[in-house]
Amino acid sequence: MAVDAEPLMQPRETVFDAEKAVGRVKPLILKRVSGETWDEAAAGFDGIAQEQLYAFARNRWPGVQCEPGLFLDGERAVGGVLVMIQPLPLSLGQLAVVKWGPVLADNQAKDRRETYRAMVEAMIEEYADRRGMMLSILPKASPSPENMAFEVLKARGFAAGSNLTFPNRYIVNLRQSDEELRASYAQKWRYHLKKSEKAGLTFERAGPEELETFDRLYQAMTERKRFADHSAYETVQDLMAVPNSKLRPELFFVREVGEIIAGAIIFKAGDTAVYLYGATVDRALPLRAGYFMHDLIIKWLRDNTEAKWYDLGGTDGFHGLHQFKKGMVGSAGHIEPVPPVLNYASHLKAKVIGTLAYAARDTANNLRRRIEFWRGDLATPDQER
């Protein structure tokens, strides 16, 4: 289903009243832009994530209308957002959904909190006040115990909604020397890494033309390990075809005696690189290929990108993944949760309908998880919540 492009081709500007905001804010203009313009601009933003890309969202969520926009301070873009307009059944209304946004252009700016407040206020005026929707924002996990986005949204009156079953994200500090990095790994992780370095493995960066090779590796691993795959793997081909090299994920392989035994796809734009997908063959485990591969990915990201952090993602409830990622995060990184979805509605109708819609979705998701847990043909999560 094609995404309706009409609103993208007719940019609309929204200016909000600074007096409405909580605390001191700056007046910003929210300017609608095309999906392609948004992706090109967002490639240079510190806060960009793959979920905020038009190239990702248009195929990941074909039933929604994507509305990208830039927040302008005068002529300068200080951030942006990709809002997904989700229609509700029976034409009851629409939800305005933002996943891992809005994003700041400069995460280190002294006025970043005020800028974020201003961006949120502009979205409230456009989507909650003017268009009468429930505005739902899911912030990213933060590489520190303080999650600025969560704090600002809660202070502005957003209510906590749905939460992930296993919300923790494992975030590695990329800005370390080789010696500091090795020292930061957990002792057992260092032990396995040392073993892998003696196994005769080789590491390589591959181009997008090698995606089919990774596809075969990934599909074989999924079938072998019996994982219930709810990922967005179907979007990889589009992401690998993005013209802007900053946004295009990187593909890496590990070989043993010339044969590929492990691979990974990494999103590298912004100040936080993200481990999107990984795959291995059976004999990669005794060779500790995962340790070897990730250590060299970390060093490649440090030396070839501006990223400060490497988000390893979550665990989907598997204790073995928790142990592996926790050891890699080590003493210099962070294990922090993705906040709950935060919802705001200016109108009672939007609040009631939006709350009921999320309750129905959560019920369906919980039922699906229960069915998967009791199925004998799927791997069973074993990590404590």
matplotlib code that plots the C-alpha trace (Angstrom):
import matplotlib.pyplot as plt

x = [0.0, 1.5, 1.9, -0.2, 2.4, 0.0, 0.8, 4.5, 4.4, 2.5, 4.6, 2.6, 4.1, 3.0, 4.1, 3.4, 2.8, 5.8, 3.7, 2.0, 5.3, 6.6, 9.5, 11.6, 11.3, 12.2, 9.7, 10.1, 8.5, 7.4, 7.8, 6.4, 8.8, 8.9, 10.2, 13.3, 14.1, 13.6, 15.9, 18.6, 18.4, 18.2, 21.4, 23.3, 21.3, 22.8, 19.5, 18.5, 17.5, 16.4, 12.8, 12.7, 13.7, 11.1, 12.9, 12.3, 8.8, 7.1, 7.5, 7.6, 4.2, 2.4, -1.0, 0.1, 0.6, 4.1, 4.5, 8.1, 8.9, 11.8, 11.9, 13.3, 14.9, 14.9, 16.5, 18.4, 17.0, 17.5, 15.7, 12.9, 10.4, 8.7, 5.1, 3.1, -0.7, -2.4, -6.1, -8.3, -10.9, -14.4, -13.2, -13.1, -10.2, -6.4, -3.3, -0.2, 2.7, 6.3, 8.8, 12.3, 11.7, 11.6, 15.3, 17.7, 20.2, 22.8, 22.5, 25.4, 23.9, 23.6, 20.0, 19.0, 16.4, 14.7, 14.9, 13.3, 10.5, 9.8, 9.7, 7.2, 5.1, 4.9, 3.7, 1.1, -0.3, -0.4, -1.6, -3.4, -4.8, -5.5, -6.2, -7.7, -5.5, -3.8, -0.1, 2.0, 5.8, 8.2, 11.6, 14.8, 16.8, 19.4, 23.1, 22.7, 20.4, 18.8, 16.5, 15.9, 13.0, 11.1, 11.5, 10.3, 7.3, 6.2, 6.6, 4.4, 1.6, 2.1, 0.8, 2.8, 1.2, 2.4, 5.8, 8.0, 8.2, 12.0, 12.8, 16.5, 19.0, 22.7, 24.8, 28.6, 30.9, 32.7, 35.0, 37.7, 41.2, 41.9, 43.3, 40.4, 37.9, 39.4, 39.7, 36.0, 34.8, 33.7, 36.3, 34.6, 33.9, 37.6, 38.4, 36.1, 37.5, 41.0, 40.0, 38.4, 41.5, 43.4, 40.8, 42.1, 39.1, 39.1, 36.8, 35.6, 33.4, 31.1, 29.1, 25.3, 25.8, 26.5, 23.1, 21.9, 24.7, 23.6, 20.0, 20.8, 22.7, 19.9, 17.1, 19.0, 19.8, 16.2, 14.9, 17.7, 17.2, 13.4, 13.1, 9.7, 10.9, 8.9, 11.7, 11.6, 14.0, 11.9, 13.1, 16.8, 16.8, 15.4, 17.8, 20.8, 19.7, 19.5, 21.7, 23.1, 26.1, 25.6, 22.2, 23.1, 23.7, 27.1, 27.4, 30.2, 31.2, 33.5, 35.1, 36.8, 39.1, 37.3, 33.8, 31.4, 30.3, 28.9, 27.5, 26.0, 24.1, 24.8, 23.0, 25.7, 24.1, 23.8, 25.6, 24.4, 25.1, 22.6, 23.1, 20.2, 20.6, 23.1, 23.4, 25.8, 26.2, 26.4, 30.1, 30.5, 29.6, 32.6, 34.8, 33.4, 32.9, 30.4, 33.0, 35.5, 33.0, 31.6, 35.0, 36.1, 32.7, 33.1, 36.6, 35.4, 32.6, 35.0, 37.5, 35.1, 32.0, 31.1, 29.0, 29.7, 27.6, 26.8, 23.3, 23.2, 19.4, 17.5, 17.3, 13.7, 13.8, 16.7, 19.2, 22.1, 21.8, 21.6, 24.9, 26.7, 25.6, 26.1, 29.7, 30.3, 28.8, 31.2, 32.2, 32.2, 28.7, 25.1, 22.2, 19.1, 15.4, 13.4, 10.7, 7.0, 5.0, 3.9, 0.5, -1.1, -4.6, -6.1, -9.6, -11.6, -12.7, -9.1, -8.1, -10.9, -10.5, -6.7, -6.7, -9.1, -7.1, -3.9, -5.6, -6.9, -3.5, -1.8, -4.3, -3.7, 0.1, -0.1, -2.2, 0.3, 3.2, 1.3, 0.6, 4.3, 5.4, 3.3, 4.2, 6.6, 8.3, 9.6, 12.4, 11.1, 12.3, 14.1, 15.2, 13.5, 11.6]
y = [0.0, 3.3, 6.1, 9.1, 11.7, 14.7, 16.3, 15.8, 17.7, 20.7, 21.8, 23.4, 25.6, 25.6, 28.2, 27.7, 30.1, 30.1, 31.0, 27.6, 25.7, 24.5, 26.6, 28.8, 27.8, 29.3, 29.9, 27.3, 26.7, 23.1, 22.9, 19.9, 18.4, 15.5, 12.1, 12.3, 15.8, 14.7, 11.7, 13.8, 16.5, 14.0, 12.2, 15.0, 15.1, 13.6, 12.1, 10.3, 6.6, 4.2, 4.3, 8.0, 7.5, 7.8, 5.0, 2.7, 3.7, 3.7, 0.0, -1.0, 0.5, 0.6, 1.4, 4.7, 8.1, 9.5, 13.2, 14.4, 17.9, 20.1, 22.4, 25.7, 28.4, 31.2, 29.5, 26.9, 23.4, 22.5, 19.2, 17.3, 14.5, 11.8, 11.5, 8.5, 9.0, 5.7, 5.4, 3.6, 1.0, 2.0, 5.5, 6.4, 8.7, 8.8, 8.5, 10.6, 8.3, 9.2, 6.4, 7.4, 11.0, 13.9, 14.2, 17.0, 18.2, 18.7, 16.5, 18.4, 21.9, 23.8, 24.6, 21.1, 20.7, 24.0, 23.0, 19.6, 21.3, 23.6, 20.8, 18.9, 22.0, 22.5, 18.9, 19.3, 22.4, 20.7, 17.2, 17.4, 20.9, 21.6, 18.2, 16.5, 13.4, 11.6, 12.3, 9.2, 9.5, 6.7, 8.1, 6.3, 4.7, 7.2, 6.3, 7.6, 7.2, 10.5, 10.4, 14.0, 13.2, 11.2, 13.9, 16.7, 14.7, 13.7, 17.3, 18.5, 16.2, 13.2, 10.0, 6.8, 4.0, 0.8, -0.6, -3.2, -6.6, -6.5, -2.7, -2.7, -1.6, -2.4, 0.6, 0.5, 3.5, 3.9, 6.6, 4.5, 3.5, -0.2, -0.6, 1.2, -0.8, -4.2, -3.2, -2.2, -5.6, -8.0, -10.5, -13.5, -11.5, -10.7, -14.4, -15.4, -12.6, -13.8, -17.4, -16.1, -14.1, -17.4, -19.2, -18.1, -15.9, -12.9, -9.8, -7.9, -5.0, -5.8, -3.7, -3.7, -6.1, -8.8, -8.5, -11.7, -13.6, -12.2, -13.0, -16.7, -16.7, -14.9, -17.1, -20.2, -19.0, -18.0, -21.4, -23.2, -21.3, -21.2, -17.5, -15.8, -13.0, -9.8, -7.6, -5.2, -7.3, -6.7, -3.1, -3.9, -4.0, -0.4, 0.9, -0.7, 1.1, 4.6, 7.0, 8.8, 6.8, 8.2, 6.5, 3.3, 0.5, -1.3, -5.0, -7.0, -10.7, -13.0, -15.9, -19.1, -20.6, -18.4, -19.5, -17.0, -18.0, -14.8, -11.5, -8.2, -5.2, -1.9, 1.5, 4.1, 7.6, 10.1, 9.9, 6.3, 3.4, 0.5, -3.2, -4.1, -7.8, -10.5, -14.1, -17.1, -20.7, -23.4, -23.7, -19.9, -20.6, -22.7, -20.4, -17.4, -15.6, -13.2, -11.8, -11.4, -9.7, -7.2, -6.2, -5.3, -3.6, -1.4, -0.4, 0.2, 2.5, 4.4, 5.0, 5.6, 7.3, 10.2, 7.9, 8.1, 5.0, 1.6, 0.4, -3.4, -3.5, -5.7, -9.4, -10.4, -12.3, -14.6, -14.8, -15.8, -12.6, -10.6, -12.2, -11.6, -8.0, -7.1, -8.3, -6.2, -3.1, -3.6, -0.9, 2.1, 1.6, 1.7, -0.7, 1.6, 1.0, 2.3, 4.5, 3.6, 5.2, 8.6, 9.9, 13.3, 14.4, 17.9, 16.6, 14.1, 12.1, 11.7, 10.6, 8.0, 6.6, 6.5, 4.8, 2.1, 1.6, 1.0, -1.3, -3.4, -3.6, -4.5, -7.3, -8.7, -8.5, -10.2, -13.0, -13.5, -13.7, -16.3, -18.4, -18.2, -19.2, -22.4, -23.3, -26.2, -25.1, -21.8, -20.9, -19.9, -16.7, -17.5, -14.1, -12.7, -9.5]
z = [0.0, -1.1, 1.5, 0.6, -0.6, -1.0, 2.3, 1.8, -1.5, 0.1, 3.1, 5.9, 8.6, 12.2, 14.7, 18.3, 21.2, 23.4, 26.4, 26.4, 27.0, 30.3, 31.3, 28.9, 25.2, 21.9, 19.1, 16.3, 13.0, 12.1, 8.3, 6.5, 3.9, 1.6, 2.8, 0.6, 1.8, 5.4, 5.1, 3.5, 6.2, 9.1, 8.0, 9.7, 12.9, 16.1, 17.2, 14.0, 14.3, 11.6, 12.9, 12.1, 8.4, 5.7, 3.8, 6.8, 7.9, 4.5, 4.1, 7.8, 8.4, 5.0, 6.5, 8.0, 6.4, 7.0, 7.8, 8.1, 9.2, 10.2, 13.2, 12.1, 14.3, 11.7, 8.7, 10.7, 11.3, 14.9, 14.7, 13.1, 13.3, 11.3, 12.5, 11.5, 11.2, 12.2, 11.2, 13.7, 12.8, 11.9, 11.1, 14.8, 14.4, 14.0, 16.2, 15.7, 16.5, 16.9, 17.4, 18.7, 17.9, 17.7, 17.0, 17.8, 15.3, 18.1, 21.2, 22.9, 22.5, 25.8, 25.0, 23.9, 26.6, 25.7, 22.0, 22.7, 24.7, 21.8, 19.4, 21.6, 22.0, 18.2, 17.8, 20.5, 18.8, 15.4, 16.2, 19.6, 19.6, 15.9, 14.5, 17.6, 17.7, 20.6, 20.2, 21.2, 21.5, 22.2, 23.2, 22.7, 25.5, 26.7, 27.3, 30.8, 33.8, 32.9, 29.9, 29.0, 26.5, 29.1, 31.7, 29.4, 28.2, 31.7, 32.9, 30.0, 31.0, 28.8, 30.4, 30.5, 28.3, 26.9, 27.8, 26.3, 28.1, 28.2, 27.8, 28.6, 25.9, 26.0, 25.0, 24.4, 24.8, 21.5, 22.5, 24.1, 23.1, 22.3, 25.8, 27.5, 25.5, 26.4, 30.1, 30.1, 28.9, 31.6, 32.6, 31.1, 27.9, 27.6, 28.1, 25.2, 23.0, 23.6, 22.6, 19.4, 18.4, 18.3, 16.2, 12.8, 12.0, 9.6, 9.6, 6.6, 5.6, 2.7, 0.3, -0.3, -3.2, -0.6, 1.2, -0.4, 1.3, 4.6, 3.8, 3.5, 6.7, 8.6, 7.3, 8.1, 11.7, 12.3, 11.3, 13.3, 16.5, 16.2, 17.1, 16.6, 14.3, 14.8, 13.5, 10.6, 8.5, 5.4, 5.4, 5.1, 1.3, 1.1, 3.7, 1.9, -1.3, 0.3, -1.8, 1.2, 2.5, 6.1, 6.3, 4.5, 7.1, 7.1, 6.5, 8.1, 7.9, 9.8, 7.9, 9.0, 6.3, 3.7, 4.7, 6.2, 9.6, 11.1, 9.9, 11.1, 9.8, 11.6, 11.4, 11.8, 11.4, 14.3, 17.6, 18.3, 16.0, 16.3, 15.9, 13.6, 12.7, 13.2, 12.1, 12.6, 11.6, 14.3, 14.5, 15.1, 18.8, 19.8, 17.8, 19.7, 16.4, 18.0, 20.4, 17.6, 15.3, 17.8, 19.1, 15.6, 14.7, 17.8, 16.6, 13.1, 14.3, 16.5, 13.7, 10.8, 12.1, 14.5, 16.7, 20.4, 21.4, 20.0, 20.9, 20.9, 21.2, 23.6, 24.4, 23.6, 26.9, 26.3, 29.2, 27.0, 25.0, 28.2, 29.5, 26.1, 25.8, 29.4, 29.2, 26.1, 27.6, 30.5, 32.9, 30.5, 28.9, 30.0, 30.4, 30.3, 29.5, 26.6, 28.3, 28.0, 25.2, 26.4, 25.3, 25.2, 24.1, 24.2, 23.5, 25.6, 22.5, 21.4, 24.9, 25.2, 21.7, 21.9, 25.3, 24.1, 20.9, 22.8, 25.3, 22.4, 20.9, 24.1, 24.7, 21.2, 21.7, 25.1, 23.6, 20.8, 23.3, 25.3, 22.2, 21.2, 24.7, 24.6, 21.1, 21.0, 17.7, 19.0, 21.3, 24.8, 26.5, 29.8, 31.1, 34.2, 33.7]

ax = plt.figure().add_subplot(projection="3d")
ax.plot(x, y, z, "-o")
ax.set_aspect("equal")
plt.show()
